[in-house]
């Protein structure tokens, strides 16, 4: 349960930071905005997966 809460906390943080940096600006075309959103979603997904596997590794390491 604690791993899931940690995943949620870090994923919310990642989303907020990514949204702040992913704004392509008012002059960006629709294609550029779509590409920025796809990159944003991919980054959040990879971050959640990485956190999940790294957290499980560290939990196993601490239990030894």
PDBQT receptor file of N, H, CA, C and O in Angstrom, charges set to zero:
ATOM      1  N   UNK A   1       0.824  -1.199   0.000  1.00  0.00    +0.000 N 
ATOM      2  CA  UNK A   1       0.000   0.000   0.000  1.00  0.00    +0.000 C 
ATOM      3  C   UNK A   1       0.867   1.261   0.000  1.00  0.00    +0.000 C 
ATOM      4  O   UNK A   1       0.535   2.243  -0.664  1.00  0.00    +0.000 OA
ATOM      5  N   UNK A   2       1.964   1.234   0.737  1.00  0.00    +0.000 N 
ATOM      6  H   UNK A   2       2.233   0.436   1.276  1.00  0.00    +0.000 HD
ATOM      7  CA  UNK A   2       2.809   2.429   0.810  1.00  0.00    +0.000 C 
ATOM      8  C   UNK A   2       3.479   2.722  -0.533  1.00  0.00    +0.000 C 
ATOM      9  O   UNK A   2       3.713   3.883  -0.871  1.00  0.00    +0.000 OA
ATOM     10  N   UNK A   3       3.786   1.674  -1.297  1.00  0.00    +0.000 N 
ATOM     11  H   UNK A   3       3.596   0.731  -1.023  1.00  0.00    +0.000 HD
ATOM     12  CA  UNK A   3       4.392   1.885  -2.614  1.00  0.00    +0.000 C 
ATOM     13  C   UNK A   3       3.401   2.589  -3.537  1.00  0.00    +0.000 C 
ATOM     14  O   UNK A   3       3.782   3.476  -4.301  1.00  0.00    +0.000 OA
ATOM     15  N   UNK A   4       2.139   2.197  -3.468  1.00  0.00    +0.000 N 
ATOM     16  H   UNK A   4       1.829   1.477  -2.847  1.00  0.00    +0.000 HD
ATOM     17  CA  UNK A   4       1.130   2.829  -4.314  1.00  0.00    +0.000 C 
ATOM     18  C   UNK A   4       0.942   4.298  -3.944  1.00  0.00    +0.000 C 
ATOM     19  O   UNK A   4       0.777   5.140  -4.827  1.00  0.00    +0.000 OA
ATOM     20  N   UNK A   5       0.964   4.612  -2.653  1.00  0.00    +0.000 N 
ATOM     21  H   UNK A   5       1.098   3.928  -1.936  1.00  0.00    +0.000 HD
ATOM     22  CA  UNK A   5       0.834   6.007  -2.234  1.00  0.00    +0.000 C 
ATOM     23  C   UNK A   5       2.040   6.828  -2.681  1.00  0.00    +0.000 C 
ATOM     24  O   UNK A   5       1.894   7.981  -3.084  1.00  0.00    +0.000 OA
ATOM     25  N   UNK A   6       3.211   6.246  -2.610  1.00  0.00    +0.000 N 
ATOM     26  H   UNK A   6       3.330   5.309  -2.282  1.00  0.00    +0.000 HD
ATOM     27  CA  UNK A   6       4.412   6.933  -3.069  1.00  0.00    +0.000 C 
ATOM     28  C   UNK A   6       4.339   7.153  -4.581  1.00  0.00    +0.000 C 
ATOM     29  O   UNK A   6       4.700   8.224  -5.067  1.00  0.00    +0.000 OA
ATOM     30  N   UNK A   7       3.875   6.148  -5.327  1.00  0.00    +0.000 N 
ATOM     31  H   UNK A   7       3.582   5.277  -4.932  1.00  0.00    +0.000 HD
ATOM     32  CA  UNK A   7       3.691   6.298  -6.777  1.00  0.00    +0.000 C 
ATOM     33  C   UNK A   7       2.745   7.449  -7.082  1.00  0.00    +0.000 C 
ATOM     34  O   UNK A   7       3.013   8.272  -7.958  1.00  0.00    +0.000 OA
ATOM     35  N   UNK A   8       1.642   7.500  -6.358  1.00  0.00    +0.000 N 
ATOM     36  H   UNK A   8       1.424   6.831  -5.646  1.00  0.00    +0.000 HD
ATOM     37  CA  UNK A   8       0.646   8.541  -6.591  1.00  0.00    +0.000 C 
ATOM     38  C   UNK A   8       1.221   9.919  -6.294  1.00  0.00    +0.000 C 
ATOM     39  O   UNK A   8       1.015  10.858  -7.063  1.00  0.00    +0.000 OA
ATOM     40  N   UNK A   9       1.932  10.045  -5.196  1.00  0.00    +0.000 N 
ATOM     41  H   UNK A   9       2.099   9.282  -4.571  1.00  0.00    +0.000 HD
ATOM     42  CA  UNK A   9       2.507  11.340  -4.835  1.00  0.00    +0.000 C 
ATOM     43  C   UNK A   9       3.499  11.819  -5.885  1.00  0.00    +0.000 C 
ATOM     44  O   UNK A   9       3.468  12.982  -6.285  1.00  0.00    +0.000 OA
ATOM     45  N   UNK A  10       4.374  10.935  -6.331  1.00  0.00    +0.000 N 
ATOM     46  H   UNK A  10       4.399   9.990  -6.006  1.00  0.00    +0.000 HD
ATOM     47  CA  UNK A  10       5.362  11.343  -7.323  1.00  0.00    +0.000 C 
ATOM     48  C   UNK A  10       4.736  11.554  -8.697  1.00  0.00    +0.000 C 
ATOM     49  O   UNK A  10       5.203  12.403  -9.457  1.00  0.00    +0.000 OA
ATOM     50  N   UNK A  11       3.701  10.810  -9.030  1.00  0.00    +0.000 N 
ATOM     51  H   UNK A  11       3.321  10.121  -8.413  1.00  0.00    +0.000 HD
ATOM     52  CA  UNK A  11       3.082  11.006 -10.341  1.00  0.00    +0.000 C 
ATOM     53  C   UNK A  11       2.342  12.336 -10.393  1.00  0.00    +0.000 C 
ATOM     54  O   UNK A  11       2.368  13.010 -11.422  1.00  0.00    +0.000 OA
ATOM     55  N   UNK A  12       1.683  12.727  -9.308  1.00  0.00    +0.000 N 
ATOM     56  H   UNK A  12       1.661  12.180  -8.472  1.00  0.00    +0.000 HD
ATOM     57  CA  UNK A  12       1.017  14.033  -9.279  1.00  0.00    +0.000 C 
ATOM     58  C   UNK A  12       2.062  15.135  -9.410  1.00  0.00    +0.000 C 
ATOM     59  O   UNK A  12       1.853  16.103 -10.141  1.00  0.00    +0.000 OA
ATOM     60  N   UNK A  13       3.163  14.999  -8.722  1.00  0.00    +0.000 N 
ATOM     61  H   UNK A  13       3.334  14.213  -8.128  1.00  0.00    +0.000 HD
ATOM     62  CA  UNK A  13       4.249  15.968  -8.817  1.00  0.00    +0.000 C 
ATOM     63  C   UNK A  13       4.783  16.044 -10.244  1.00  0.00    +0.000 C 
ATOM     64  O   UNK A  13       5.013  17.136 -10.764  1.00  0.00    +0.000 OA
ATOM     65  N   UNK A  14       4.979  14.898 -10.874  1.00  0.00    +0.000 N 
ATOM     66  H   UNK A  14       4.792  14.011 -10.452  1.00  0.00    +0.000 HD
ATOM     67  CA  UNK A  14       5.470  14.867 -12.258  1.00  0.00    +0.000 C 
ATOM     68  C   UNK A  14       4.502  15.547 -13.207  1.00  0.00    +0.000 C 
ATOM     69  O   UNK A  14       4.924  16.281 -14.101  1.00  0.00    +0.000 OA
ATOM     70  N   UNK A  15       3.225  15.316 -13.028  1.00  0.00    +0.000 N 
ATOM     71  H   UNK A  15       2.882  14.720 -12.302  1.00  0.00    +0.000 HD
ATOM     72  CA  UNK A  15       2.229  15.926 -13.911  1.00  0.00    +0.000 C 
ATOM     73  C   UNK A  15       2.257  17.441 -13.771  1.00  0.00    +0.000 C 
ATOM     74  O   UNK A  15       2.235  18.154 -14.775  1.00  0.00    +0.000 OA
ATOM     75  N   UNK A  16       2.304  17.940 -12.551  1.00  0.00    +0.000 N 
ATOM     76  H   UNK A  16       2.322  17.361 -11.736  1.00  0.00    +0.000 HD
ATOM     77  CA  UNK A  16       2.313  19.389 -12.351  1.00  0.00    +0.000 C 
ATOM     78  C   UNK A  16       3.557  20.041 -12.955  1.00  0.00    +0.000 C 
ATOM     79  O   UNK A  16       3.462  21.094 -13.587  1.00  0.00    +0.000 OA
ATOM     80  N   UNK A  17       4.697  19.433 -12.767  1.00  0.00    +0.000 N 
ATOM     81  H   UNK A  17       4.774  18.578 -12.254  1.00  0.00    +0.000 HD
ATOM     82  CA  UNK A  17       5.926  19.989 -13.332  1.00  0.00    +0.000 C 
ATOM     83  C   UNK A  17       5.905  19.899 -14.854  1.00  0.00    +0.000 C 
ATOM     84  O   UNK A  17       6.307  20.843 -15.534  1.00  0.00    +0.000 OA
ATOM     85  N   UNK A  18       5.445  18.789 -15.387  1.00  0.00    +0.000 N 
ATOM     86  H   UNK A  18       5.118  18.023 -14.834  1.00  0.00    +0.000 HD
ATOM     87  CA  UNK A  18       5.413  18.616 -16.839  1.00  0.00    +0.000 C 
ATOM     88  C   UNK A  18       4.456  19.599 -17.492  1.00  0.00    +0.000 C 
ATOM     89  O   UNK A  18       4.756  20.129 -18.562  1.00  0.00    +0.000 OA
ATOM     90  N   UNK A  19       3.324  19.849 -16.879  1.00  0.00    +0.000 N 
ATOM     91  H   UNK A  19       3.080  19.419 -16.010  1.00  0.00    +0.000 HD
ATOM     92  CA  UNK A  19       2.373  20.819 -17.437  1.00  0.00    +0.000 C 
ATOM     93  C   UNK A  19       2.994  22.209 -17.437  1.00  0.00    +0.000 C 
ATOM     94  O   UNK A  19       2.807  22.976 -18.382  1.00  0.00    +0.000 OA
ATOM     95  N   UNK A  20       3.724  22.530 -16.393  1.00  0.00    +0.000 N 
ATOM     96  H   UNK A  20       3.876  21.907 -15.625  1.00  0.00    +0.000 HD
ATOM     97  CA  UNK A  20       4.360  23.844 -16.327  1.00  0.00    +0.000 C 
ATOM     98  C   UNK A  20       5.395  24.023 -17.435  1.00  0.00    +0.000 C 
ATOM     99  O   UNK A  20       5.535  25.122 -17.972  1.00  0.00    +0.000 OA
ATOM    100  N   UNK A  21       6.115  22.971 -17.781  1.00  0.00    +0.000 N 
ATOM    101  H   UNK A  21       6.002  22.078 -17.344  1.00  0.00    +0.000 HD
ATOM    102  CA  UNK A  21       7.155  23.063 -18.803  1.00  0.00    +0.000 C 
ATOM    103  C   UNK A  21       6.662  22.766 -20.213  1.00  0.00    +0.000 C 
ATOM    104  O   UNK A  21       7.346  23.112 -21.176  1.00  0.00    +0.000 OA
ATOM    105  N   UNK A  22       5.510  22.141 -20.366  1.00  0.00    +0.000 N 
ATOM    106  H   UNK A  22       4.955  21.860 -19.584  1.00  0.00    +0.000 HD
ATOM    107  CA  UNK A  22       5.075  21.676 -21.683  1.00  0.00    +0.000 C 
ATOM    108  C   UNK A  22       4.242  22.687 -22.456  1.00  0.00    +0.000 C 
ATOM    109  O   UNK A  22       3.810  22.389 -23.570  1.00  0.00    +0.000 OA
ATOM    110  N   UNK A  23       4.006  23.851 -21.912  1.00  0.00    +0.000 N 
ATOM    111  H   UNK A  23       4.357  24.093 -21.007  1.00  0.00    +0.000 HD
ATOM    112  CA  UNK A  23       3.197  24.841 -22.614  1.00  0.00    +0.000 C 
ATOM    113  C   UNK A  23       3.958  25.338 -23.838  1.00  0.00    +0.000 C 
ATOM    114  O   UNK A  23       4.963  26.034 -23.695  1.00  0.00    +0.000 OA
ATOM    115  N   UNK A  24       3.494  24.991 -25.041  1.00  0.00    +0.000 N 
ATOM    116  H   UNK A  24       2.677  24.425 -25.157  1.00  0.00    +0.000 HD
ATOM    117  CA  UNK A  24       4.228  25.380 -26.247  1.00  0.00    +0.000 C 
ATOM    118  C   UNK A  24       4.050  26.848 -26.621  1.00  0.00    +0.000 C 
ATOM    119  O   UNK A  24       4.717  27.326 -27.539  1.00  0.00    +0.000 OA
ATOM    120  N   UNK A  25       3.183  27.564 -25.946  1.00  0.00    +0.000 N 
ATOM    121  H   UNK A  25       2.642  27.176 -25.200  1.00  0.00    +0.000 HD
ATOM    122  CA  UNK A  25       2.990  28.978 -26.215  1.00  0.00    +0.000 C 
ATOM    123  C   UNK A  25       1.805  29.233 -27.126  1.00  0.00    +0.000 C 
ATOM    124  O   UNK A  25       1.291  28.313 -27.763  1.00  0.00    +0.000 OA
ATOM    125  N   UNK A  26       1.377  30.478 -27.186  1.00  0.00    +0.000 N 
ATOM    126  H   UNK A  26       1.795  31.225 -26.669  1.00  0.00    +0.000 HD
ATOM    127  CA  UNK A  26       0.172  30.810 -27.966  1.00  0.00    +0.000 C 
ATOM    128  C   UNK A  26       0.373  30.738 -29.476  1.00  0.00    +0.000 C 
ATOM    129  O   UNK A  26      -0.606  30.635 -30.215  1.00  0.00    +0.000 OA
ATOM    130  N   UNK A  27       1.604  30.789 -29.950  1.00  0.00    +0.000 N 
ATOM    131  H   UNK A  27       2.400  30.872 -29.349  1.00  0.00    +0.000 HD
ATOM    132  CA  UNK A  27       1.851  30.783 -31.393  1.00  0.00    +0.000 C 
ATOM    133  C   UNK A  27       2.121  29.393 -31.949  1.00  0.00    +0.000 C 
ATOM    134  O   UNK A  27       2.391  29.247 -33.141  1.00  0.00    +0.000 OA
ATOM    135  N   UNK A  28       2.052  28.376 -31.108  1.00  0.00    +0.000 N 
ATOM    136  H   UNK A  28       1.833  28.495 -30.140  1.00  0.00    +0.000 HD
ATOM    137  CA  UNK A  28       2.326  27.008 -31.554  1.00  0.00    +0.000 C 
ATOM    138  C   UNK A  28       1.161  26.476 -32.381  1.00  0.00    +0.000 C 
ATOM    139  O   UNK A  28      -0.001  26.788 -32.120  1.00  0.00    +0.000 OA
ATOM    140  N   UNK A  29       1.492  25.680 -33.367  1.00  0.00    +0.000 N 
ATOM    141  H   UNK A  29       2.436  25.426 -33.578  1.00  0.00    +0.000 HD
ATOM    142  CA  UNK A  29       0.453  25.077 -34.199  1.00  0.00    +0.000 C 
ATOM    143  C   UNK A  29      -0.220  23.935 -33.444  1.00  0.00    +0.000 C 
ATOM    144  O   UNK A  29       0.248  23.515 -32.386  1.00  0.00    +0.000 OA
ATOM    145  N   UNK A  30      -1.302  23.449 -33.990  1.00  0.00    +0.000 N 
ATOM    146  H   UNK A  30      -1.682  23.791 -34.850  1.00  0.00    +0.000 HD
ATOM    147  CA  UNK A  30      -2.026  22.339 -33.363  1.00  0.00    +0.000 C 
ATOM    148  C   UNK A  30      -1.158  21.086 -33.315  1.00  0.00    +0.000 C 
ATOM    149  O   UNK A  30      -1.226  20.322 -32.352  1.00  0.00    +0.000 OA
ATOM    150  N   UNK A  31      -0.350  20.871 -34.339  1.00  0.00    +0.000 N 
ATOM    151  H   UNK A  31      -0.295  21.492 -35.121  1.00  0.00    +0.000 HD
ATOM    152  CA  UNK A  31       0.547  19.708 -34.357  1.00  0.00    +0.000 C 
ATOM    153  C   UNK A  31       1.600  19.807 -33.256  1.00  0.00    +0.000 C 
ATOM    154  O   UNK A  31       1.926  18.806 -32.617  1.00  0.00    +0.000 OA
ATOM    155  N   UNK A  32       2.129  20.997 -33.034  1.00  0.00    +0.000 N 
ATOM    156  H   UNK A  32       1.864  21.810 -33.552  1.00  0.00    +0.000 HD
ATOM    157  CA  UNK A  32       3.125  21.178 -31.978  1.00  0.00    +0.000 C 
ATOM    158  C   UNK A  32       2.503  20.964 -30.601  1.00  0.00    +0.000 C 
ATOM    159  O   UNK A  32       3.129  20.379 -29.717  1.00  0.00    +0.000 OA
ATOM    160  N   UNK A  33       1.277  21.437 -30.422  1.00  0.00    +0.000 N 
ATOM    161  H   UNK A  33       0.769  21.913 -31.140  1.00  0.00    +0.000 HD
ATOM    162  CA  UNK A  33       0.592  21.239 -29.148  1.00  0.00    +0.000 C 
ATOM    163  C   UNK A  33       0.302  19.763 -28.914  1.00  0.00    +0.000 C 
ATOM    164  O   UNK A  33       0.444  19.269 -27.796  1.00  0.00    +0.000 OA
ATOM    165  N   UNK A  34      -0.102  19.059 -29.967  1.00  0.00    +0.000 N 
ATOM    166  H   UNK A  34      -0.217  19.460 -30.875  1.00  0.00    +0.000 HD
ATOM    167  CA  UNK A  34      -0.372  17.622 -29.855  1.00  0.00    +0.000 C 
ATOM    168  C   UNK A  34       0.912  16.862 -29.531  1.00  0.00    +0.000 C 
ATOM    169  O   UNK A  34       0.897  15.957 -28.696  1.00  0.00    +0.000 OA
ATOM    170  N   UNK A  35       2.011  17.214 -30.173  1.00  0.00    +0.000 N 
ATOM    171  H   UNK A  35       2.023  17.949 -30.850  1.00  0.00    +0.000 HD
ATOM    172  CA  UNK A  35       3.291  16.559 -29.901  1.00  0.00    +0.000 C 
ATOM    173  C   UNK A  35       3.741  16.816 -28.467  1.00  0.00    +0.000 C 
ATOM    174  O   UNK A  35       4.292  15.923 -27.824  1.00  0.00    +0.000 OA
ATOM    175  N   UNK A  36       3.511  18.025 -27.962  1.00  0.00    +0.000 N 
ATOM    176  H   UNK A  36       3.063  18.750 -28.485  1.00  0.00    +0.000 HD
ATOM    177  CA  UNK A  36       3.888  18.342 -26.584  1.00  0.00    +0.000 C 
ATOM    178  C   UNK A  36       3.078  17.512 -25.598  1.00  0.00    +0.000 C 
ATOM    179  O   UNK A  36       3.616  17.046 -24.594  1.00  0.00    +0.000 OA
ATOM    180  N   UNK A  37       1.791  17.321 -25.874  1.00  0.00    +0.000 N 
ATOM    181  H   UNK A  37       1.354  17.699 -26.690  1.00  0.00    +0.000 HD
ATOM    182  CA  UNK A  37       0.955  16.511 -24.981  1.00  0.00    +0.000 C 
ATOM    183  C   UNK A  37       1.353  15.039 -25.021  1.00  0.00    +0.000 C 
ATOM    184  O   UNK A  37       1.373  14.374 -23.985  1.00  0.00    +0.000 OA
ATOM    185  N   UNK A  38       1.668  14.532 -26.199  1.00  0.00    +0.000 N 
ATOM    186  H   UNK A  38       1.652  15.072 -27.040  1.00  0.00    +0.000 HD
ATOM    187  CA  UNK A  38       2.107  13.133 -26.300  1.00  0.00    +0.000 C 
ATOM    188  C   UNK A  38       3.402  12.941 -25.525  1.00  0.00    +0.000 C 
ATOM    189  O   UNK A  38       3.563  11.946 -24.817  1.00  0.00    +0.000 OA
ATOM    190  N   UNK A  39       4.316  13.878 -25.653  1.00  0.00    +0.000 N 
ATOM    191  H   UNK A  39       4.185  14.685 -26.228  1.00  0.00    +0.000 HD
ATOM    192  CA  UNK A  39       5.569  13.810 -24.910  1.00  0.00    +0.000 C 
ATOM    193  C   UNK A  39       5.318  13.889 -23.406  1.00  0.00    +0.000 C 
ATOM    194  O   UNK A  39       5.961  13.184 -22.628  1.00  0.00    +0.000 OA
ATOM    195  N   UNK A  40       4.399  14.732 -23.006  1.00  0.00    +0.000 N 
ATOM    196  H   UNK A  40       3.877  15.304 -23.637  1.00  0.00    +0.000 HD
ATOM    197  CA  UNK A  40       4.031  14.854 -21.596  1.00  0.00    +0.000 C 
ATOM    198  C   UNK A  40       3.482  13.542 -21.058  1.00  0.00    +0.000 C 
ATOM    199  O   UNK A  40       3.913  13.076 -20.003  1.00  0.00    +0.000 OA
ATOM    200  N   UNK A  41       2.538  12.942 -21.770  1.00  0.00    +0.000 N 
ATOM    201  H   UNK A  41       2.188  13.320 -22.627  1.00  0.00    +0.000 HD
ATOM    202  CA  UNK A  41       1.942  11.673 -21.326  1.00  0.00    +0.000 C 
ATOM    203  C   UNK A  41       2.985  10.555 -21.276  1.00  0.00    +0.000 C 
ATOM    204  O   UNK A  41       2.990   9.746 -20.348  1.00  0.00    +0.000 OA
ATOM    205  N   UNK A  42       3.857  10.514 -22.264  1.00  0.00    +0.000 N 
ATOM    206  H   UNK A  42       3.853  11.172 -23.018  1.00  0.00    +0.000 HD
ATOM    207  CA  UNK A  42       4.896   9.484 -22.282  1.00  0.00    +0.000 C 
ATOM    208  C   UNK A  42       5.843   9.650 -21.098  1.00  0.00    +0.000 C 
ATOM    209  O   UNK A  42       6.239   8.665 -20.475  1.00  0.00    +0.000 OA
ATOM    210  N   UNK A  43       6.203  10.878 -20.790  1.00  0.00    +0.000 N 
ATOM    211  H   UNK A  43       5.881  11.678 -21.296  1.00  0.00    +0.000 HD
ATOM    212  CA  UNK A  43       7.093  11.131 -19.663  1.00  0.00    +0.000 C 
ATOM    213  C   UNK A  43       6.480  10.735 -18.332  1.00  0.00    +0.000 C 
ATOM    214  O   UNK A  43       7.151  10.146 -17.485  1.00  0.00    +0.000 OA
ATOM    215  N   UNK A  44       5.216  11.055 -18.149  1.00  0.00    +0.000 N 
ATOM    216  H   UNK A  44       4.671  11.534 -18.837  1.00  0.00    +0.000 HD
ATOM    217  CA  UNK A  44       4.531  10.683 -16.906  1.00  0.00    +0.000 C 
ATOM    218  C   UNK A  44       4.422   9.167 -16.800  1.00  0.00    +0.000 C 
ATOM    219  O   UNK A  44       4.650   8.606 -15.729  1.00  0.00    +0.000 OA
ATOM    220  N   UNK A  45       4.078   8.501 -17.893  1.00  0.00    +0.000 N 
ATOM    221  H   UNK A  45       3.893   8.958 -18.764  1.00  0.00    +0.000 HD
ATOM    222  CA  UNK A  45       3.948   7.040 -17.891  1.00  0.00    +0.000 C 
ATOM    223  C   UNK A  45       5.281   6.370 -17.562  1.00  0.00    +0.000 C 
ATOM    224  O   UNK A  45       5.332   5.448 -16.749  1.00  0.00    +0.000 OA
ATOM    225  N   UNK A  46       6.346   6.832 -18.190  1.00  0.00    +0.000 N 
ATOM    226  H   UNK A  46       6.303   7.581 -18.851  1.00  0.00    +0.000 HD
ATOM    227  CA  UNK A  46       7.669   6.268 -17.926  1.00  0.00    +0.000 C 
ATOM    228  C   UNK A  46       8.087   6.541 -16.482  1.00  0.00    +0.000 C 
ATOM    229  O   UNK A  46       8.686   5.682 -15.837  1.00  0.00    +0.000 OA
ATOM    230  N   UNK A  47       7.778   7.720 -15.981  1.00  0.00    +0.000 N 
ATOM    231  H   UNK A  47       7.292   8.418 -16.506  1.00  0.00    +0.000 HD
ATOM    232  CA  UNK A  47       8.112   8.048 -14.597  1.00  0.00    +0.000 C 
ATOM    233  C   UNK A  47       7.400   7.159 -13.598  1.00  0.00    +0.000 C 
ATOM    234  O   UNK A  47       8.001   6.719 -12.618  1.00  0.00    +0.000 OA
ATOM    235  N   UNK A  48       6.127   6.889 -13.838  1.00  0.00    +0.000 N 
ATOM    236  H   UNK A  48       5.639   7.246 -14.634  1.00  0.00    +0.000 HD
ATOM    237  CA  UNK A  48       5.364   6.017 -12.939  1.00  0.00    +0.000 C 
ATOM    238  C   UNK A  48       5.920   4.600 -12.980  1.00  0.00    +0.000 C 
ATOM    239  O   UNK A  48       6.088   3.972 -11.935  1.00  0.00    +0.000 OA
ATOM    240  N   UNK A  49       6.207   4.091 -14.174  1.00  0.00    +0.000 N 
ATOM    241  H   UNK A  49       6.071   4.601 -15.023  1.00  0.00    +0.000 HD
ATOM    242  CA  UNK A  49       6.780   2.746 -14.282  1.00  0.00    +0.000 C 
ATOM    243  C   UNK A  49       8.143   2.659 -13.600  1.00  0.00    +0.000 C 
ATOM    244  O   UNK A  49       8.428   1.701 -12.883  1.00  0.00    +0.000 OA
ATOM    245  N   UNK A  50       8.969   3.655 -13.829  1.00  0.00    +0.000 N 
ATOM    246  H   UNK A  50       8.738   4.433 -14.412  1.00  0.00    +0.000 HD
ATOM    247  CA  UNK A  50      10.299   3.643 -13.217  1.00  0.00    +0.000 C 
ATOM    248  C   UNK A  50      10.198   3.692 -11.700  1.00  0.00    +0.000 C 
ATOM    249  O   UNK A  50      10.907   2.963 -11.006  1.00  0.00    +0.000 OA
ATOM    250  N   UNK A  51       9.324   4.543 -11.183  1.00  0.00    +0.000 N 
ATOM    251  H   UNK A  51       8.747   5.135 -11.746  1.00  0.00    +0.000 HD
ATOM    252  CA  UNK A  51       9.162   4.643  -9.736  1.00  0.00    +0.000 C 
ATOM    253  C   UNK A  51       8.666   3.324  -9.164  1.00  0.00    +0.000 C 
ATOM    254  O   UNK A  51       9.098   2.911  -8.087  1.00  0.00    +0.000 OA
ATOM    255  N   UNK A  52       7.782   2.674  -9.862  1.00  0.00    +0.000 N 
ATOM    256  H   UNK A  52       7.431   3.009 -10.736  1.00  0.00    +0.000 HD
ATOM    257  CA  UNK A  52       7.235   1.397  -9.389  1.00  0.00    +0.000 C 
ATOM    258  C   UNK A  52       8.337   0.340  -9.257  1.00  0.00    +0.000 C 
ATOM    259  O   UNK A  52       8.439  -0.327  -8.228  1.00  0.00    +0.000 OA
ATOM    260  N   UNK A  53       9.151   0.191 -10.288  1.00  0.00    +0.000 N 
ATOM    261  H   UNK A  53       9.068   0.733 -11.124  1.00  0.00    +0.000 HD
ATOM    262  CA  UNK A  53      10.192  -0.827 -10.259  1.00  0.00    +0.000 C 
ATOM    263  C   UNK A  53      11.318  -0.472  -9.288  1.00  0.00    +0.000 C 
ATOM    264  O   UNK A  53      11.835  -1.344  -8.591  1.00  0.00    +0.000 OA
ATOM    265  N   UNK A  54      11.690   0.781  -9.242  1.00  0.00    +0.000 N 
ATOM    266  H   UNK A  54      11.269   1.490  -9.808  1.00  0.00    +0.000 HD
ATOM    267  CA  UNK A  54      12.748   1.197  -8.320  1.00  0.00    +0.000 C 
ATOM    268  C   UNK A  54      12.284   1.049  -6.880  1.00  0.00    +0.000 C 
ATOM    269  O   UNK A  54      13.055   0.615  -6.024  1.00  0.00    +0.000 OA
ATOM    270  N   UNK A  55      11.035   1.405  -6.600  1.00  0.00    +0.000 N 
ATOM    271  H   UNK A  55      10.409   1.758  -7.296  1.00  0.00    +0.000 HD
ATOM    272  CA  UNK A  55      10.512   1.277  -5.238  1.00  0.00    +0.000 C 
ATOM    273  C   UNK A  55      10.476  -0.184  -4.807  1.00  0.00    +0.000 C 
ATOM    274  O   UNK A  55      10.824  -0.494  -3.668  1.00  0.00    +0.000 OA
ATOM    275  N   UNK A  56      10.068  -1.079  -5.685  1.00  0.00    +0.000 N 
ATOM    276  H   UNK A  56       9.785  -0.827  -6.611  1.00  0.00    +0.000 HD
ATOM    277  CA  UNK A  56      10.045  -2.501  -5.341  1.00  0.00    +0.000 C 
ATOM    278  C   UNK A  56      11.461  -3.013  -5.082  1.00  0.00    +0.000 C 
ATOM    279  O   UNK A  56      11.673  -3.826  -4.182  1.00  0.00    +0.000 OA
ATOM    280  N   UNK A  57      12.415  -2.547  -5.856  1.00  0.00    +0.000 N 
ATOM    281  H   UNK A  57      12.243  -1.886  -6.587  1.00  0.00    +0.000 HD
ATOM    282  CA  UNK A  57      13.803  -2.959  -5.659  1.00  0.00    +0.000 C 
ATOM    283  C   UNK A  57      14.300  -2.509  -4.281  1.00  0.00    +0.000 C 
ATOM    284  O   UNK A  57      14.931  -3.284  -3.563  1.00  0.00    +0.000 OA
ATOM    285  N   UNK A  58      14.013  -1.259  -3.916  1.00  0.00    +0.000 N 
ATOM    286  H   UNK A  58      13.500  -0.630  -4.500  1.00  0.00    +0.000 HD
ATOM    287  CA  UNK A  58      14.480  -0.752  -2.629  1.00  0.00    +0.000 C 
ATOM    288  C   UNK A  58      13.762  -1.398  -1.454  1.00  0.00    +0.000 C 
ATOM    289  O   UNK A  58      14.366  -1.598  -0.400  1.00  0.00    +0.000 OA
ATOM    290  N   UNK A  59      12.492  -1.726  -1.613  1.00  0.00    +0.000 N 
ATOM    291  H   UNK A  59      12.001  -1.563  -2.469  1.00  0.00    +0.000 HD
ATOM    292  CA  UNK A  59      11.778  -2.433  -0.547  1.00  0.00    +0.000 C 
ATOM    293  C   UNK A  59      12.407  -3.804  -0.329  1.00  0.00    +0.000 C 
ATOM    294  O   UNK A  59      12.617  -4.215   0.812  1.00  0.00    +0.000 OA
ATOM    295  N   UNK A  60      12.707  -4.505  -1.403  1.00  0.00    +0.000 N 
ATOM    296  H   UNK A  60      12.537  -4.171  -2.330  1.00  0.00    +0.000 HD
ATOM    297  CA  UNK A  60      13.376  -5.802  -1.288  1.00  0.00    +0.000 C 
ATOM    298  C   UNK A  60      14.755  -5.677  -0.672  1.00  0.00    +0.000 C 
ATOM    299  O   UNK A  60      15.177  -6.535   0.104  1.00  0.00    +0.000 OA
ATOM    300  N   UNK A  61      15.455  -4.613  -1.016  1.00  0.00    +0.000 N 
ATOM    301  H   UNK A  61      15.113  -3.916  -1.646  1.00  0.00    +0.000 HD
ATOM    302  CA  UNK A  61      16.781  -4.373  -0.468  1.00  0.00    +0.000 C 
ATOM    303  C   UNK A  61      16.716  -4.075   1.029  1.00  0.00    +0.000 C 
ATOM    304  O   UNK A  61      17.572  -4.528   1.788  1.00  0.00    +0.000 OA
ATOM    305  N   UNK A  62      15.713  -3.321   1.453  1.00  0.00    +0.000 N 
ATOM    306  H   UNK A  62      15.018  -2.953   0.836  1.00  0.00    +0.000 HD
ATOM    307  CA  UNK A  62      15.579  -2.983   2.872  1.00  0.00    +0.000 C 
ATOM    308  C   UNK A  62      15.117  -4.170   3.703  1.00  0.00    +0.000 C 
ATOM    309  O   UNK A  62      15.407  -4.226   4.898  1.00  0.00    +0.000 OA
ATOM    310  N   UNK A  63      14.407  -5.118   3.106  1.00  0.00    +0.000 N 
ATOM    311  H   UNK A  63      14.171  -5.072   2.136  1.00  0.00    +0.000 HD
ATOM    312  CA  UNK A  63      13.921  -6.269   3.858  1.00  0.00    +0.000 C 
ATOM    313  C   UNK A  63      15.027  -7.275   4.147  1.00  0.00    +0.000 C 
ATOM    314  O   UNK A  63      14.856  -8.133   5.013  1.00  0.00    +0.000 OA
ATOM    315  N   UNK A  64      16.143  -7.196   3.456  1.00  0.00    +0.000 N 
ATOM    316  H   UNK A  64      16.282  -6.498   2.753  1.00  0.00    +0.000 HD
ATOM    317  CA  UNK A  64      17.256  -8.137   3.682  1.00  0.00    +0.000 C 
ATOM    318  C   UNK A  64      17.958  -7.883   4.971  1.00  0.00    +0.000 C 
ATOM    319  O   UNK A  64      18.911  -8.587   5.304  1.00  0.00    +0.000 OA
TER     320      UNK A  64
